[in-house]
């Protein structure tokens, strides 16, 4: 840890957040190709505490959420650092470059990021080709969204294309309607359009060979009435679970100077400041859901204590929502800030299972 803080972290922080992220992943991928290193990494970061959720057997509750490896480029490398599951994406039918750079900003004082990536990804065809060579012993989720140019009234078509193309190659799906960085996307969280979208996707999924578990990823910026609607929708369309939450558009309580925040502009805030609001959403869903669906918590988890037993929200040893525990698994905030661009690898080494991941952008 001391070597990381004194030597490695300053190097990465001298680069832009986006560049340091890709550099770190490229280094990890290069290391695992050196003879003997992959086995060494797997042994160092190995942690098995199996749990069965949604009909899938996870080696542990530690997972990496969408946004970290958008294009399934590094799934083989990430398979060697202790994760129980990896979620790729957000994937859209057509490739898109996302929003102009700079679009990723560190807030070191807050251990946070603001991003406005905008679903930048290589598109379905490229991702499918990579997933055809996926590790067989790794649970992979597919986080799906719509292209920026697709109108909301046509969004279902985009999600269906992603569902059908990825279906043979992923183990579960996450429907992302909560990124703040695609104009109008969060309007799909309203009750009527969301019900119609999820019903269509679930009906299509259930009609296909080997139906896959399906989850919904929601924003933290929702009122209790909206969350109550979400619970009703999940029950109505028989969705297997929910991921709470994505990034927030709130800037409340930040330590970073307000002038700097204003100069950064729009985007979703992730990292430690999201913890409280995400906790509130998870608690509400757990109480209202009464164990009827799986809850994967996401936001502000930096340590084993945050995901396992130190926080009342993320006790993975009391896994049933609505009981003493609040969720079944959770997502690490691997946000290239205080933990740096290799936060996911470091968290994978925990001997207790925090369940984890990053932001789908």
C-alpha positions as MATLAB code, in Angstrom:
seq = 'XXXXXXXXXXXXXXXXXXXXXXXXXXXXXXXXXXXXXXXXXXXXXXXXXXXXXXXXXXXXXXXXXXXXXXXXXXXXXXXXXXXXXXXXXXXXXXXXXXXXXXXXXXXXXXXXXXXXXXXXXXXXXXXXXXXXXXXXXXXXXXXXXXXXXXXXXXXXXXXXXXXXXXXXXXXXXXXXXXXXXXXXXXXXXXXXXXXXXXXXXXXXXXXXXXXXXXXXXXXXXXXXXXXXXXXXXXXXXXXXXXXXXXXXXXXXXXXXXXXXXXXXXXXXXXXXXXXXXXXXXXXXXXXXXXXXXXXXXXXXXXXXXXXXXXXXXXXXXXXXXXXXXXXXXXXXXXXXXXXXXXXXXXXXXXXXXXXXXXXXX';
ca = [
       0.000    0.000    0.000;
       2.798    2.452    0.902;
       4.541    1.804   -2.424;
       1.287    2.435   -4.202;
       0.701    5.753   -2.434;
       4.261    7.049   -2.686;
       5.228    5.842   -6.165;
       2.461    4.407   -8.324;
      -0.406    6.742   -7.438;
       1.496    9.976   -8.187;
       2.438    8.634  -11.615;
      -1.138    7.869  -12.519;
      -2.389   11.123  -11.054;
       0.028   13.032  -13.264;
      -2.011   11.766  -16.214;
      -5.615   12.486  -17.107;
      -8.095   10.151  -15.378;
      -9.164    8.534  -18.633;
      -5.607    7.979  -19.842;
      -4.456    6.565  -16.501;
      -7.416    4.187  -16.492;
      -6.530    2.715  -19.876;
      -2.834    2.627  -19.004;
      -3.487    0.664  -15.813;
      -5.716   -1.839  -17.577;
      -3.205   -2.209  -20.388;
      -0.451   -2.906  -17.853;
      -2.614   -5.483  -16.094;
      -3.393   -7.186  -19.390;
       0.291   -7.203  -20.319;
       1.290   -8.716  -16.993;
      -1.111  -11.624  -17.243;
       0.432  -12.594  -20.614;
       3.876  -13.123  -19.046;
       4.396  -16.871  -18.447;
       3.559  -17.779  -14.871;
       2.220  -14.361  -13.885;
      -1.436  -15.182  -14.525;
      -1.289  -18.168  -12.168;
       0.541  -16.090   -9.571;
      -2.073  -13.337   -9.768;
      -4.916  -15.802   -9.491;
      -3.348  -17.338   -6.414;
      -2.687  -13.972   -4.762;
      -6.189  -12.642   -5.309;
      -8.110  -15.878   -4.991;
     -11.099  -15.696   -2.682;
     -13.889  -18.211   -2.670;
     -16.981  -17.881   -0.568;
     -19.626  -19.206   -2.973;
     -23.141  -17.865   -3.041;
     -26.051  -18.694   -5.322;
     -28.175  -15.808   -6.568;
     -30.621  -15.644   -9.469;
     -29.795  -19.255  -10.322;
     -26.093  -18.411  -10.792;
     -23.281  -19.709   -8.593;
     -20.937  -16.826   -7.773;
     -17.510  -17.715   -6.347;
     -17.868  -14.665   -4.075;
     -19.887  -11.474   -3.749;
     -17.148   -9.288   -5.210;
     -18.140   -7.977   -8.633;
     -16.970   -5.343  -11.062;
     -19.758   -3.195  -12.484;
     -20.132   -1.775  -15.945;
     -18.092    1.293  -16.829;
     -14.702   -0.181  -15.957;
     -14.371   -2.524  -18.942;
     -16.964   -1.144  -21.324;
     -15.933   -3.173  -24.362;
     -14.987   -6.546  -22.840;
     -11.353   -5.856  -23.737;
      -9.901   -6.828  -20.375;
     -12.128   -9.636  -19.113;
      -9.277  -12.159  -19.228;
      -7.005   -9.920  -17.150;
      -9.743   -8.976  -14.679;
     -10.540  -12.661  -14.224;
      -7.229  -13.018  -12.378;
      -7.767  -10.446   -9.617;
     -10.434  -12.022   -7.445;
     -13.748  -10.802   -8.792;
     -16.784  -13.037   -8.431;
     -18.406  -11.477  -11.491;
     -17.720   -8.793  -14.076;
     -20.237   -6.574  -15.833;
     -19.279   -5.206  -19.243;
     -20.818   -2.208  -21.002;
     -22.808   -0.122  -21.204;
     -23.126   -1.544  -24.736;
     -25.257    0.118  -27.425;
     -26.238   -1.348  -30.816;
     -24.009    0.988  -32.828;
     -20.520    2.190  -31.868;
     -20.427    5.695  -30.460;
     -17.559    7.881  -29.314;
     -19.393    9.410  -26.373;
     -19.113   12.997  -25.269;
     -16.136   15.244  -26.102;
     -13.066   15.135  -23.877;
     -12.256   16.062  -21.201;
     -15.173   14.130  -19.762;
     -13.735   12.569  -16.604;
     -12.654   14.690  -13.628;
     -11.043   13.773  -10.322;
     -12.166   15.300   -7.031;
      -9.374   14.068   -4.722;
     -10.639   15.974   -1.687;
     -13.911   14.094   -1.969;
     -12.486   10.757   -3.180;
     -14.838   11.110   -6.093;
     -15.197   11.560   -9.834;
     -17.471   13.496  -12.104;
     -17.922   11.871  -15.496;
     -19.929   12.606  -18.598;
     -18.654    9.737  -20.726;
     -21.893    9.292  -22.672;
     -22.010    5.524  -23.307;
     -18.791    5.521  -25.345;
     -18.359    1.962  -26.603;
     -17.329   -0.112  -29.616;
     -20.867   -1.325  -30.350;
     -22.498   -4.739  -30.324;
     -20.553   -6.431  -33.118;
     -17.129   -5.746  -31.605;
     -18.193   -6.701  -28.086;
     -19.807   -9.943  -29.241;
     -16.625  -10.973  -31.052;
     -14.622  -10.519  -27.848;
     -17.186  -12.350  -25.750;
     -16.971  -15.363  -28.056;
     -13.515  -15.880  -26.496;
     -14.599  -15.160  -22.922;
     -13.233  -17.072  -19.934;
     -15.485  -20.028  -19.239;
     -15.105  -19.863  -15.460;
     -16.196  -16.243  -15.078;
     -19.710  -14.871  -14.581;
     -20.204  -11.966  -16.986;
     -23.109   -9.547  -17.031;
     -24.110   -7.434  -19.997;
     -25.113   -3.846  -19.264;
     -27.223   -2.560  -22.154;
     -28.411    0.875  -23.269;
     -29.585    2.899  -26.228;
     -27.634    4.981  -28.709;
     -27.671    8.736  -28.182;
     -29.316    9.319  -31.574;
     -32.167    6.925  -30.799;
     -35.319    8.694  -29.651;
     -36.868    7.475  -26.409;
     -39.968    6.253  -28.239;
     -37.680    3.929  -30.221;
     -35.464    2.942  -27.297;
     -37.010   -0.501  -26.866;
     -35.653   -1.500  -30.261;
     -32.082   -0.663  -29.188;
     -32.394   -2.611  -25.953;
     -33.862   -5.598  -27.795;
     -30.980   -5.612  -30.277;
     -28.519   -5.710  -27.404;
     -30.463   -8.412  -25.570;
     -30.671  -10.678  -28.595;
     -27.051  -10.244  -29.706;
     -25.486  -10.658  -26.269;
     -27.824  -13.366  -25.010;
     -25.650  -16.378  -25.906;
     -22.523  -14.807  -24.423;
     -23.450  -13.296  -21.030;
     -24.846  -14.779  -17.830;
     -27.165  -11.943  -16.824;
     -28.360   -8.569  -18.109;
     -28.525   -5.109  -16.573;
     -30.897   -2.608  -18.163;
     -29.355    0.852  -17.811;
     -31.873    3.695  -17.906;
     -30.137    5.772  -15.254;
     -27.009    7.354  -16.722;
     -27.255   11.151  -16.562;
     -24.946   11.515  -19.554;
     -27.286   10.477  -22.383;
     -29.885   13.222  -22.971;
     -33.375   12.151  -21.938;
     -32.358    8.646  -20.830;
     -33.595    9.029  -17.279;
     -37.070    9.778  -18.613;
     -37.272    6.038  -19.271;
     -37.354    5.522  -15.494;
     -40.891    6.904  -15.381;
     -43.475    4.256  -14.582;
     -45.251    3.750  -17.928;
     -42.238    3.729  -20.302;
     -40.184    1.657  -17.857;
     -42.934   -0.928  -17.420;
     -43.366   -1.259  -21.172;
     -39.611   -1.534  -21.778;
     -38.960   -4.122  -19.096;
     -42.036   -6.181  -19.957;
     -40.977   -6.392  -23.604;
     -37.397   -7.306  -22.695;
     -38.433   -9.919  -20.163;
     -40.975  -11.495  -22.496;
     -38.331  -11.737  -25.226;
     -35.775  -13.080  -22.770;
     -38.121  -15.729  -21.403;
     -39.006  -16.865  -24.945;
     -35.344  -17.535  -25.784;
     -33.434  -20.742  -24.980;
     -31.811  -20.510  -21.552;
     -33.397  -17.262  -20.297;
     -31.002  -15.026  -18.370;
     -31.534  -13.162  -15.096;
     -32.345   -9.513  -15.699;
     -31.666   -6.549  -13.430;
     -32.511   -2.856  -13.572;
     -29.962   -0.155  -12.726;
     -31.498    2.980  -11.253;
     -30.400    6.501  -10.354;
     -29.919    7.665   -6.760;
     -31.835   10.876   -7.456;
     -35.310    9.385   -7.096;
     -38.088   10.268   -4.671;
     -39.691    7.595   -2.509;
     -42.779    7.592   -4.708;
     -40.660    6.763   -7.735;
     -38.832    4.043   -5.822;
     -42.159    2.593   -4.783;
     -43.153    2.481   -8.448;
     -39.871    0.701   -9.219;
     -40.643   -1.985   -6.641;
     -44.106   -2.479   -8.147;
     -42.671   -2.687  -11.666;
     -40.059   -5.264  -10.689;
     -42.796   -7.410   -9.190;
     -45.157   -6.907  -12.135;
     -42.668   -7.857  -14.850;
     -40.925  -10.461  -12.664;
     -37.448   -8.981  -12.878;
     -34.804  -10.837  -10.899;
     -33.067   -7.882   -9.334;
     -31.966   -4.269   -9.122;
     -28.659   -2.388   -8.952;
     -28.781    0.657   -6.703;
     -27.383    3.035   -7.699;
     -25.803    4.780  -10.669;
     -24.112    8.197  -10.418;
     -25.838   11.243   -8.931;
     -26.347   14.682  -10.437;
     -26.288   16.221   -6.950;
     -23.256   18.215   -5.786;
     -24.352   18.590   -2.169;
     -21.784   18.423    0.596;
     -18.631   18.340   -1.533;
     -15.306   19.515   -0.093;
     -13.991   20.581   -3.489;
     -14.218   24.318   -4.102;
     -17.496   25.304   -5.702;
     -15.703   27.289   -8.410;
     -13.927   24.137   -9.557;
     -17.176   22.173   -9.487;
     -18.896   24.780  -11.640;
     -16.005   24.818  -14.107;
     -16.310   21.044  -14.570;
     -19.976   21.326  -15.480;
     -22.483   18.534  -16.044;
     -21.939   14.867  -15.309;
     -22.576   12.092  -12.849;
     -20.847   12.137   -9.472;
     -19.505    8.847   -8.125;
     -17.270    7.775   -5.264;
     -17.473    8.337   -1.535;
     -20.068   11.194   -1.621;
     -22.616    8.808   -3.150;
     -22.508    6.458   -0.170;
     -25.237    8.027    1.929;
     -27.756    8.582   -0.846;
     -27.117    5.117   -2.267;
     -27.491    3.634    1.227;
     -30.859    5.316    1.588;
     -32.076    3.883   -1.713;
     -30.829    0.375   -0.883;
     -32.496    0.474    2.532;
     -35.804    1.604    1.047;
     -35.748   -1.079   -1.636;
     -34.858   -3.758    0.899;
     -37.731   -2.804    3.168;
     -40.295   -2.469    0.381;
     -39.075   -5.443   -1.639;
     -39.206   -7.851    1.300;
     -36.758  -10.244   -0.308;
     -38.694  -10.615   -3.576;
     -35.723   -9.583   -5.714;
     -31.948   -9.457   -5.529;
     -30.364   -6.115   -4.593;
     -26.834   -5.270   -5.722;
     -25.652   -2.121   -3.973;
     -23.373    0.305   -5.799;
     -21.825    3.563   -4.694;
     -19.221    4.747   -2.222;
     -17.739    1.366   -1.291;
     -13.953    1.646   -0.956;
     -12.994   -0.979    1.623;
     -13.812   -4.546    2.713;
     -15.627   -3.036    5.711;
     -17.815   -0.977    3.381;
     -19.006   -4.014    1.510;
     -18.919   -6.770    4.072;
     -19.654   -5.874    7.630;
     -18.589   -2.346    8.516;
     -21.570   -0.575    7.013;
     -25.149   -1.450    7.996;
     -26.042   -1.213    4.327;
     -23.597   -3.679    2.823;
     -23.323   -6.650    5.169;
     -22.880   -9.479    2.690;
     -22.908  -12.087    5.504;
     -26.531  -11.151    6.212;
     -27.483  -11.330    2.601;
     -31.253  -11.327    2.422;
     -32.712   -7.916    1.736;
     -35.283   -6.891    4.326;
     -33.521   -8.827    7.081;
     -30.518   -7.547    9.065;
     -28.525   -7.290    5.868;
     -29.497   -4.776    3.209;
     -28.363   -6.398   -0.016;
     -27.118   -9.572   -1.648;
     -23.988   -8.076   -3.223;
     -22.545   -4.641   -3.879;
     -20.339   -2.620   -6.193;
     -16.929   -1.207   -5.319;
     -16.335    2.430   -6.213;
     -13.256    1.747   -8.349;
     -13.204    5.348   -9.489;
      -9.527    6.140  -10.110;
      -9.509    8.684   -7.276;
      -7.964    8.025   -3.865;
      -7.716    4.334   -4.679;
      -6.380    5.187   -8.099;
      -6.842    3.487  -11.451;
      -5.968    0.070  -10.072;
      -8.561    0.183   -7.316;
     -10.377   -2.825   -8.679;
      -7.284   -4.973   -8.532;
      -6.502   -3.857   -4.982;
     -10.013   -4.543   -3.790;
      -9.939   -7.938   -5.431;
      -7.201   -8.913   -2.972;
      -9.448   -8.536    0.056;
      -9.669  -11.736    2.055;
     -13.208  -10.867    3.029;
     -15.690  -10.403    0.208;
     -16.886   -6.788   -0.174;
     -19.007   -7.204   -3.334;
     -17.929   -4.505   -5.826;
     -17.786   -2.616   -9.161;
     -17.726    0.778  -10.833;
     -20.036    3.071  -12.688;
     -21.906    2.334  -15.850;
     -21.529    5.541  -17.835;
];
